[in-house]
Amino acid sequence: MTILLVGNPNCGKTTLFNRLTGAKQRVANRPGVTVDVSRRRAKGRDATLIDLPGLYSLHGTGGRDEGIAAEAIHKLCPDLILNIVDASNLSRNLYLTTQLQELGVPMILALNMADECQKKGVGIDPIALGAALHMPALPISARFGTGIPALTQQIKKGGTLPRPLCPGVSGEERYRRIARLPIPKEGQTRVAKAHAADRFLLRPWLGMALFFLIMGAVFALTFDTLGAWLTGGMETLAERCINLAALACSAAPAWLSGLLVDGVLRGLAGVLAFLPQVALLNGLLTLLEDVGYLSRAAFLMDDLLSKIGLNGKAFVPLLLGFGCTVPAILAARCLDDVRERRRVALLLPCLSCSAKLPVYGLLARCFFPAHRGLIVLSLYALGILVGVGVMLITKRIGAKGKDAPFLMELPPYRRPGLPNAWAQIADRTGHFLYRAGTVILLMSVLVWAALHLTPRLVYTGQIHESLAYTLGAQLAPLFAPLGFGTAAAAVALLTGLVAKEAVVATLMLFYGTEAALMGAFTPGAAYCFLVFVLLYPPCFATLATLQREFRDLRFTLGVVLLQILIAYGAANLILLFR
């Protein structure tokens, strides 16, 4: 049995998908978060649920994500359509419902957020509404699980084949017929009066000041206080494990002991020490999302983004870019114009993805212990400023198109959902651990082997005779003008093209201890190195995603060349003012 989950953006569709399947799809109260078709088996049932991007109309008049949803609805042959609607805004959500009724597919109507309607004293009669629409209508709360058992039972029974409410009529006529349905009148559902907090958070200058203040507090908590304490604890634990492993391997051959202790454990420990900071940053951002604040930030950013030729929709992929560039590029599908998507793709590599956090954390702790949070915040700010510069240049070069309107419904303020926060933390932590256990582990072993094999593949205990040192020494002169012309830095940057976390693993394999690392860089050179890591080309996974999305090899290679030039130029400028 194939079931399509269809609904408007921000109706809780993906939350319901996660609850019915046990999936961990990203949930956020902004349009543009779900941008592709997701399939998953339902829990305890032989059925496949398909989660589509949100759309307002089957005509797919919005961004590419809406086009993907509309095309999937027309091409797939589902056994059942589960239409999720926001019960607090039925007059708008039911427009899509009337179009779905004309497809000739059995349907069930899920009245989501019914708990919010009940709190506001808004009465919805699901039986009367279902009878008027000729389909089962069930009140649910996907967020809290209310009504899910009844919905599951109805799915087992199947939906009904609805009679079209508005066969072949105009949009205006559809709305007139929807108004005659037994639903609360407009204005009774959503609170018309703005929330008191929005009087401050949505003011242009005050709102922006509060935004930067809130983000500053997030970074301080992540890198200077709680995050620093947790990272210190992880490092102490990792060092004890390494010492115990070294003791256990003392009788083993030198090469085997070195491979296990230095190649595997020490390489991984340098990365895993920053796991608490990655988890903490993602958790705090998820809580801000659940409260409803980040949607307000997108609204605020619309005016700012318009100055560089984008609109508030671009805030979604840009925000995701601080987590991982790959889903951020995919999220750019919510933009209507392919030129806008390309420009966002040019901006995203300038932003600090979470994979760069271990590099920032290591060098900031070694060279700027009293100002760790400030140093990391400066890198994030620099990435944003460079990205803005790229946008301003491409805005002048690119052809001027018609500005796309930015329409957004601000969600109500809600208490943060801890289960969702924990799910997002677990997802990002699991992703981080997976990379540590696969890509970074493999890179650590390869770098260790390259550090202990000569170009003739003979084992050596002298790093300066090794294959890695020979390769790094050939590349080091390229980085000498930037202050970090060492073999270790060159090899670390190469491995960072596979995964940015591998930069830390490589440096620790070369130097062994943080004290040795501190002797290899000056503070100014360390900051220039951080700037280069911030801005040089993204990992291979990101480049592969760029190529799949745009199918233009020249554009992908152009991004690589542009990032090399930007990184080199920015590091040179930093060197001049250090």
C-alpha positions as CSV (number, residue, x, y, z in Angstrom):
1,M,0.0,0.0,0.0
2,T,1.4,3.4,-1.0
3,I,0.2,6.5,0.9
4,L,1.0,10.0,-0.1
5,L,1.3,12.7,2.6
6,V,0.2,16.0,1.0
7,G,-0.3,19.4,2.6
8,N,0.6,23.1,2.7
9,P,4.0,24.2,3.9
10,N,4.1,24.4,7.7
11,C,1.1,22.2,8.3
12,G,3.0,19.6,10.3
13,K,3.2,17.0,7.5
14,T,6.8,15.9,8.2
15,T,6.1,15.7,11.9
16,L,3.3,13.2,11.2
17,F,5.5,11.3,8.7
18,N,8.2,10.9,11.5
19,R,5.6,9.8,14.0
20,L,4.0,7.2,11.7
21,T,7.3,5.8,10.4
22,G,9.9,6.4,13.1
23,A,11.9,8.5,10.7
24,K,14.0,11.5,11.8
25,Q,13.4,13.9,9.0
26,R,14.2,17.5,9.8
27,V,11.2,19.4,11.2
28,A,11.0,23.1,11.2
29,N,8.1,25.7,11.2
30,R,9.3,27.3,8.0
31,P,8.5,26.5,4.3
32,G,11.4,25.0,2.4
33,V,12.7,22.5,4.9
34,T,11.3,19.5,3.1
35,V,12.5,19.8,-0.5
36,D,12.5,16.3,-1.8
37,V,10.4,13.1,-1.9
38,S,11.0,10.9,1.2
39,R,9.9,7.3,1.4
40,R,9.6,5.1,4.5
41,R,7.8,2.0,5.7
42,A,5.1,2.6,8.2
43,K,5.6,1.2,11.7
44,G,3.9,-2.1,12.2
45,R,2.2,-2.1,8.8
46,D,3.0,-3.2,5.2
47,A,2.6,0.3,3.7
48,T,5.0,2.8,2.3
49,L,4.5,6.4,3.3
50,I,5.8,9.1,0.9
51,D,6.4,12.6,2.3
52,L,6.2,15.3,-0.3
53,P,7.4,18.9,-0.1
54,G,4.6,21.3,1.0
55,L,2.6,23.0,-1.7
56,Y,-0.3,25.4,-1.9
57,S,-1.6,24.3,-5.3
58,L,-1.3,21.4,-7.7
59,H,-0.2,23.8,-10.3
60,G,3.2,24.1,-8.6
61,T,3.4,27.9,-8.9
62,G,6.0,28.2,-6.1
63,G,9.6,27.2,-6.0
64,R,11.2,24.0,-7.4
65,D,10.2,22.1,-4.2
66,E,6.5,22.8,-5.0
67,G,7.1,21.7,-8.6
68,I,8.6,18.4,-7.4
69,A,5.6,17.8,-5.1
70,A,3.0,18.6,-7.8
71,E,4.8,16.4,-10.4
72,A,5.0,13.5,-7.9
73,I,1.3,13.7,-7.1
74,H,0.5,13.5,-10.8
75,K,3.0,10.8,-11.7
76,L,2.7,8.4,-8.6
77,C,-0.2,6.1,-8.4
78,P,-1.0,6.0,-4.6
79,D,-3.6,3.8,-3.0
80,L,-4.4,6.6,-0.5
81,I,-3.8,10.3,-0.1
82,L,-3.4,11.5,3.5
83,N,-4.2,15.2,3.3
84,I,-2.8,17.1,6.3
85,V,-4.3,20.5,7.0
86,D,-3.6,23.1,9.6
87,A,-6.9,23.1,11.6
88,S,-6.3,26.6,12.7
89,N,-6.2,27.9,9.1
90,L,-8.7,25.7,7.2
91,S,-9.9,28.3,4.7
92,R,-6.5,28.4,3.1
93,N,-5.5,24.8,3.6
94,L,-8.7,23.4,2.0
95,Y,-7.9,25.0,-1.3
96,L,-5.4,22.2,-2.0
97,T,-7.9,19.7,-0.6
98,T,-10.5,20.6,-3.2
99,Q,-7.9,20.0,-6.0
100,L,-6.9,16.7,-4.6
101,Q,-10.5,15.6,-4.6
102,E,-10.5,15.7,-8.4
103,L,-7.7,13.1,-8.7
104,G,-10.0,10.2,-8.1
105,V,-7.9,8.7,-5.3
106,P,-9.2,7.6,-1.9
107,M,-8.5,10.3,0.8
108,I,-8.4,10.9,4.5
109,L,-8.3,14.4,6.0
110,A,-6.1,14.9,9.0
111,L,-7.0,18.0,11.0
112,N,-3.6,18.8,12.5
113,M,-2.9,21.2,15.4
114,A,-6.4,20.5,16.7
115,D,-5.1,20.9,20.2
116,E,-4.3,24.6,19.5
117,C,-7.8,25.2,18.3
118,Q,-9.2,23.6,21.4
119,K,-7.1,25.8,23.6
120,K,-8.4,28.9,21.8
121,G,-11.9,27.7,22.1
122,V,-12.4,27.3,18.4
123,G,-14.8,24.5,17.7
124,I,-14.4,22.3,14.6
125,D,-16.9,19.5,13.9
126,P,-14.8,16.9,12.1
127,I,-17.9,14.7,11.4
128,A,-19.8,17.5,9.7
129,L,-16.7,18.7,7.8
130,G,-15.9,15.1,6.7
131,A,-19.5,14.7,5.5
132,A,-19.4,17.9,3.5
133,L,-16.1,16.9,1.9
134,H,-17.2,13.2,1.4
135,M,-14.2,11.8,3.2
136,P,-13.1,10.8,6.8
137,A,-11.8,13.8,8.8
138,L,-10.0,13.2,12.0
139,P,-8.6,15.7,14.5
140,I,-4.9,15.0,15.5
141,S,-1.8,16.6,17.0
142,A,1.2,15.3,15.2
143,R,3.5,17.1,17.6
144,F,2.0,15.5,20.8
145,G,0.6,12.3,19.3
146,T,-3.1,13.1,20.1
147,G,-5.5,11.3,17.7
148,I,-2.7,9.2,16.0
149,P,-4.2,5.8,17.1
150,A,-7.5,6.7,15.6
151,L,-5.8,7.9,12.4
152,T,-3.8,4.7,12.2
153,Q,-7.0,2.7,12.4
154,Q,-8.6,4.8,9.7
155,I,-5.6,4.2,7.5
156,K,-6.0,0.5,7.9
157,K,-9.7,0.8,6.9
158,G,-8.7,3.0,4.0
159,G,-10.1,6.3,2.8
160,T,-13.1,7.0,0.7
161,L,-13.3,8.1,-2.9
162,P,-14.4,11.8,-2.5
163,R,-16.7,13.5,-4.9
164,P,-15.1,16.7,-6.3
165,L,-16.3,19.7,-4.4
166,C,-15.3,22.2,-7.1
167,P,-14.9,20.4,-10.5
168,G,-13.2,22.7,-13.0
169,V,-13.9,26.1,-11.4
170,S,-11.8,29.2,-10.9
171,G,-9.7,29.8,-7.7
172,E,-12.2,32.5,-6.6
173,E,-15.1,30.1,-6.9
174,R,-13.1,27.4,-4.9
175,Y,-12.7,29.9,-2.0
176,R,-16.4,30.8,-2.2
177,R,-17.4,27.1,-1.9
178,I,-14.9,26.6,0.9
179,A,-16.5,29.4,2.8
180,R,-19.8,27.6,2.8
181,L,-18.2,24.5,4.5
182,P,-18.8,24.0,8.3
183,I,-15.6,25.6,9.4
184,P,-14.8,28.5,11.7
185,K,-14.9,31.9,10.0
186,E,-11.8,33.8,9.1
187,G,-10.2,35.5,12.1
188,Q,-11.6,33.1,14.6
189,T,-8.7,30.6,14.4
190,R,-5.4,32.5,14.4
191,V,-5.0,35.3,16.9
192,A,-5.3,38.5,14.8
193,K,-3.5,40.6,17.4
194,A,0.3,40.4,17.1
195,H,2.1,38.7,20.0
196,A,3.6,41.2,22.4
197,A,7.1,39.9,21.8
198,D,6.8,40.6,18.1
199,R,6.6,44.3,18.9
200,F,10.3,44.1,19.8
201,L,11.6,41.1,17.8
202,L,10.2,42.3,14.4
203,R,11.4,45.9,14.6
204,P,14.1,46.4,12.0
205,W,17.0,47.8,14.1
206,L,16.0,46.5,17.5
207,G,15.1,43.1,16.0
208,M,18.5,42.8,14.3
209,A,20.3,43.9,17.5
210,L,18.4,41.3,19.5
211,F,19.2,38.6,16.8
212,F,22.9,39.2,17.1
213,L,22.7,39.3,20.9
214,I,20.9,36.0,21.0
215,M,23.4,34.4,18.5
216,G,26.3,35.8,20.6
217,A,24.8,34.1,23.7
218,V,24.5,30.8,21.7
219,F,28.2,31.0,20.7
220,A,29.3,32.0,24.2
221,L,27.5,29.0,25.7
222,T,28.8,26.6,23.0
223,F,32.5,27.6,22.9
224,D,33.3,29.5,26.1
225,T,31.3,28.1,29.0
226,L,29.4,24.9,29.0
227,G,30.7,23.7,25.6
228,A,34.3,24.3,26.6
229,W,33.8,22.4,29.9
230,L,32.3,19.5,28.1
231,T,35.0,19.4,25.5
232,G,37.7,19.5,28.3
233,G,36.0,16.5,29.9
234,M,35.9,14.6,26.6
235,E,39.6,15.3,26.1
236,T,40.5,14.0,29.5
237,L,38.6,10.9,28.9
238,A,40.1,10.4,25.5
239,E,43.7,10.9,26.8
240,R,43.1,8.2,29.5
241,C,41.8,5.8,26.9
242,I,44.8,6.5,24.7
243,N,47.2,5.9,27.6
244,L,45.5,2.6,28.5
245,A,45.6,1.5,24.9
246,A,49.3,2.4,24.7
247,L,50.0,0.3,27.8
248,A,48.0,-2.6,26.4
249,C,49.9,-2.5,23.1
250,S,53.4,-2.1,24.7
251,A,54.3,-5.6,23.8
252,A,53.1,-5.4,20.2
253,P,55.4,-4.5,17.2
254,A,56.1,-0.8,16.9
255,W,54.2,-0.4,13.7
256,L,51.1,-2.1,15.0
257,S,51.1,-0.1,18.3
258,G,51.7,3.1,16.3
259,L,48.8,2.3,13.9
260,L,46.3,1.6,16.7
261,V,47.3,4.2,19.2
262,D,48.4,7.1,17.0
263,G,46.8,6.3,13.7
264,V,43.3,5.3,15.0
265,L,42.8,6.5,18.6
266,R,44.7,9.8,18.6
267,G,43.4,10.8,15.2
268,L,39.8,10.1,16.2
269,A,40.2,11.6,19.7
270,G,41.1,15.0,18.2
271,V,37.8,15.1,16.4
272,L,35.5,13.4,18.9
273,A,36.6,15.9,21.6
274,F,34.4,18.5,19.9
275,L,31.3,16.3,19.7
276,P,29.7,18.1,22.7
277,Q,30.0,21.5,21.0
278,V,28.5,20.2,17.8
279,A,25.6,18.7,19.8
280,L,25.1,21.8,21.9
281,L,25.1,24.2,19.0
282,N,22.5,22.1,17.0
283,G,20.4,21.6,20.2
284,L,20.2,25.4,20.9
285,L,19.3,26.2,17.3
286,T,16.6,23.5,17.4
287,L,15.1,25.0,20.5
288,L,15.1,28.5,19.0
289,E,13.3,27.0,16.0
290,D,10.7,25.2,18.1
291,V,9.9,28.4,20.0
292,G,9.2,30.1,16.7
293,Y,12.1,32.6,16.8
294,L,14.0,31.5,13.7
295,S,11.0,32.1,11.5
296,R,11.0,35.7,12.8
297,A,14.7,35.9,12.0
298,A,13.8,34.9,8.4
299,F,11.2,37.7,8.3
300,L,13.8,40.1,9.6
301,M,16.4,39.0,7.1
302,D,14.1,39.5,4.1
303,D,14.9,43.2,3.9
304,L,18.6,42.6,4.5
305,L,18.8,39.8,1.8
306,S,16.9,42.0,-0.7
307,K,19.9,44.3,-0.6
308,I,22.1,41.5,-2.2
309,G,19.4,40.3,-4.6
310,L,17.8,37.6,-2.6
311,N,14.7,37.3,-0.5
312,G,13.7,35.8,2.9
313,K,13.3,32.4,1.4
314,A,17.0,32.2,1.0
315,F,17.3,32.3,4.8
316,V,16.3,28.7,5.0
317,P,19.2,27.2,2.9
318,L,21.6,29.8,4.5
319,L,20.6,28.7,8.0
320,L,21.0,25.0,7.1
321,G,24.5,25.9,5.6
322,F,25.8,26.5,9.2
323,G,25.0,22.8,9.8
324,C,26.0,21.1,6.6
325,T,26.3,22.5,3.1
326,V,24.8,19.4,1.3
327,P,21.3,19.8,2.7
328,A,21.6,23.5,2.3
329,I,22.2,23.2,-1.4
330,L,19.1,20.9,-1.7
331,A,17.0,23.4,0.4
332,A,17.8,26.1,-2.2
333,R,15.1,24.3,-4.3
334,C,12.6,26.5,-2.4
335,L,13.8,29.5,-4.4
336,D,11.8,30.2,-7.5
337,D,14.6,31.3,-9.9
338,V,17.5,29.0,-11.0
339,R,19.7,32.1,-11.0
340,E,18.9,32.7,-7.3
341,R,19.7,29.0,-6.6
342,R,23.1,29.3,-8.3
343,R,23.9,32.5,-6.4
344,V,23.0,30.9,-3.1
345,A,25.2,27.9,-4.1
346,L,28.1,30.4,-4.5
347,L,27.5,31.9,-1.1
348,L,27.1,28.6,0.9
349,P,30.8,27.5,0.8
350,C,31.7,30.8,2.6
351,L,29.6,29.9,5.6
352,S,30.9,27.8,8.5
353,C,29.5,24.3,8.4
354,S,29.6,22.3,11.6
355,A,32.4,20.1,10.2
356,K,34.7,23.1,10.6
357,L,34.0,23.4,14.3
358,P,36.6,20.9,15.4
359,V,39.3,22.9,13.5
360,Y,38.2,26.2,15.1
361,G,37.9,24.6,18.5
362,L,41.4,23.1,18.4
363,L,43.3,26.2,17.2
364,A,41.3,28.7,19.2
365,R,42.0,26.7,22.4
366,C,45.7,26.4,21.6
367,F,46.4,29.9,20.5
368,F,43.6,32.1,21.9
369,P,42.5,30.4,25.1
370,A,41.1,33.6,26.6
371,H,39.0,34.6,23.6
372,R,37.8,31.3,22.1
373,G,34.2,32.3,21.6
374,L,35.2,35.6,20.1
375,I,37.6,34.0,17.7
376,V,35.0,31.5,16.5
377,L,32.3,34.2,16.2
378,S,34.7,36.3,14.2
379,L,35.1,33.4,11.7
380,Y,31.4,33.0,11.4
381,A,31.0,36.8,10.8
382,L,33.8,36.8,8.3
383,G,32.3,34.0,6.3
384,I,29.0,35.9,6.2
385,L,30.7,39.2,5.1
386,V,32.6,37.4,2.3
387,G,29.4,35.7,1.2
388,V,27.7,39.1,1.0
389,G,30.5,40.4,-1.1
390,V,30.2,37.5,-3.5
391,M,26.4,38.2,-3.7
392,L,26.9,41.9,-4.4
393,I,29.4,41.1,-7.2
394,T,27.2,38.5,-8.8
395,K,24.2,40.7,-8.5
396,R,25.9,43.3,-10.7
397,I,27.2,40.7,-13.2
398,G,24.0,38.7,-13.4
399,A,21.0,39.8,-15.4
400,K,18.4,41.6,-13.4
401,G,15.2,39.5,-13.1
402,K,11.9,40.2,-11.5
403,D,12.0,40.2,-7.8
404,A,10.2,37.2,-6.3
405,P,7.7,38.0,-3.5
406,F,8.4,36.5,-0.1
407,L,5.2,35.3,1.6
408,M,5.5,33.7,5.0
409,E,3.1,32.9,7.7
410,L,4.7,33.4,11.1
411,P,4.0,30.4,13.4
412,P,2.6,31.0,16.9
413,Y,5.1,31.0,19.8
414,R,5.2,27.5,21.3
415,R,7.0,25.9,24.2
416,P,10.1,24.2,22.8
417,G,9.5,20.5,22.1
418,L,12.3,18.6,23.9
419,P,11.7,15.4,22.0
420,N,12.3,17.2,18.7
421,A,15.4,18.9,20.1
422,W,16.7,15.5,21.3
423,A,15.9,13.9,17.9
424,Q,17.8,16.7,16.1
425,I,20.8,16.4,18.5
426,A,20.8,12.6,18.0
427,D,20.6,13.0,14.3
428,R,23.5,15.5,14.0
429,T,25.5,13.6,16.6
430,G,24.9,10.3,14.8
431,H,26.0,11.9,11.5
432,F,29.1,13.2,13.2
433,L,29.9,9.8,14.7
434,Y,29.3,8.1,11.4
435,R,31.8,10.3,9.7
436,A,34.2,9.8,12.5
437,G,33.8,6.0,12.3
438,T,34.1,5.9,8.5
439,V,35.6,8.7,6.5
440,I,37.7,10.3,9.3
441,L,38.9,6.9,10.6
442,L,40.0,5.9,7.0
443,M,41.7,9.2,6.5
444,S,43.5,8.9,9.9
445,V,44.8,5.4,9.0
446,L,45.9,6.6,5.5
447,V,47.6,9.7,6.9
448,W,49.4,7.6,9.5
449,A,50.5,5.2,6.9
450,A,51.7,8.1,4.7
451,L,53.6,9.4,7.7
452,H,55.4,6.1,8.3
453,L,56.1,5.0,4.8
454,T,58.8,6.4,2.5
455,P,58.1,7.2,-1.2
456,R,59.5,3.7,-1.8
457,L,56.9,2.2,0.6
458,V,59.4,1.2,3.2
459,Y,58.4,1.6,6.9
460,T,60.2,4.5,8.7
461,G,60.0,6.1,12.1
462,Q,61.3,9.5,10.8
463,I,58.4,11.8,9.7
464,H,60.7,13.9,7.5
465,E,61.5,10.8,5.4
466,S,57.8,9.9,4.9
467,L,55.6,10.0,1.8
468,A,53.2,12.5,3.5
469,Y,56.0,14.9,4.4
470,T,57.5,14.7,0.9
471,L,54.1,15.6,-0.6
472,G,53.5,18.3,1.9
473,A,56.9,19.8,1.4
474,Q,56.2,20.1,-2.3
475,L,52.9,22.0,-1.6
476,A,54.2,24.0,1.4
477,P,55.7,26.9,-0.6
478,L,52.2,27.7,-1.9
479,F,51.1,28.6,1.7
480,A,54.4,30.1,2.8
481,P,53.2,33.7,2.0
482,L,50.2,33.1,4.3
483,G,52.4,32.2,7.3
484,F,51.8,28.4,7.5
485,G,54.1,27.0,4.8
486,T,54.6,23.7,6.5
487,A,54.2,20.1,5.2
488,A,51.7,19.4,8.0
489,A,49.4,22.3,7.1
490,A,49.5,21.4,3.4
491,V,48.6,17.8,4.0
492,A,45.9,18.7,6.5
493,L,44.3,21.0,3.9
494,L,44.3,18.2,1.4
495,T,42.6,15.8,3.7
496,G,40.1,18.5,4.6
497,L,38.8,18.2,1.0
498,V,37.5,14.8,1.9
499,A,36.1,15.9,5.3
500,K,36.9,19.1,7.2
501,E,37.1,17.3,10.5
502,A,40.1,15.4,9.0
503,V,42.1,18.6,9.3
504,V,42.2,18.1,13.1
505,A,43.1,14.4,12.8
506,T,45.9,15.1,10.4
507,L,47.4,17.9,12.5
508,M,47.3,15.7,15.6
509,L,49.0,12.8,13.7
510,F,51.8,15.1,12.5
511,Y,52.4,16.8,15.9
512,G,51.1,14.3,18.4
513,T,50.4,16.9,21.2
514,E,48.9,20.3,21.4
515,A,52.2,21.7,22.8
516,A,54.0,20.6,19.6
517,L,51.2,22.1,17.5
518,M,51.6,25.4,19.4
519,G,55.3,25.5,18.5
520,A,54.6,25.1,14.8
521,F,52.3,28.2,14.4
522,T,52.4,31.7,15.5
523,P,49.0,33.1,16.7
524,G,48.8,35.2,13.5
525,A,49.6,32.2,11.3
526,A,47.0,30.1,13.2
527,Y,44.3,32.6,12.5
528,C,45.3,32.9,8.9
529,F,45.1,29.1,8.7
530,L,41.6,29.2,10.2
531,V,40.5,31.8,7.7
532,F,41.8,29.6,4.9
533,V,39.9,26.6,6.3
534,L,36.8,28.7,6.5
535,L,36.9,29.8,2.8
536,Y,38.7,27.2,0.7
537,P,36.7,24.7,-1.4
538,P,34.1,22.6,0.4
539,C,34.3,18.8,0.8
540,F,33.9,16.4,-2.1
541,A,30.3,15.5,-1.0
542,T,29.3,19.1,-1.4
543,L,30.9,19.4,-4.9
544,A,29.1,16.2,-5.9
545,T,25.8,17.6,-4.7
546,L,26.4,20.8,-6.7
547,Q,27.0,18.8,-9.8
548,R,23.9,16.7,-9.3
549,E,21.7,19.7,-8.6
550,F,22.9,22.0,-11.5
551,R,24.3,19.4,-13.9
552,D,26.9,22.0,-15.0
553,L,30.6,20.9,-14.6
554,R,31.8,24.4,-15.5
555,F,29.8,25.9,-12.6
556,T,31.1,23.3,-10.2
557,L,34.7,23.9,-11.2
558,G,34.1,27.6,-11.1
559,V,33.0,27.3,-7.4
560,V,36.2,25.4,-6.6
561,L,38.4,28.1,-8.4
562,L,36.4,30.9,-6.8
563,Q,36.8,29.5,-3.3
564,I,40.6,29.0,-3.7
565,L,41.0,32.6,-4.8
566,I,38.8,33.9,-2.0
567,A,40.6,31.9,0.6
568,Y,44.0,32.9,-0.5
569,G,43.1,36.6,-0.9
570,A,41.3,36.7,2.5
571,A,44.2,35.0,4.3
572,N,46.6,37.5,2.7
573,L,44.6,40.4,3.9
574,I,44.4,39.0,7.4
575,L,48.2,38.6,7.3
576,L,48.6,42.3,6.5
577,F,46.6,43.4,9.5
578,R,47.6,40.9,12.1
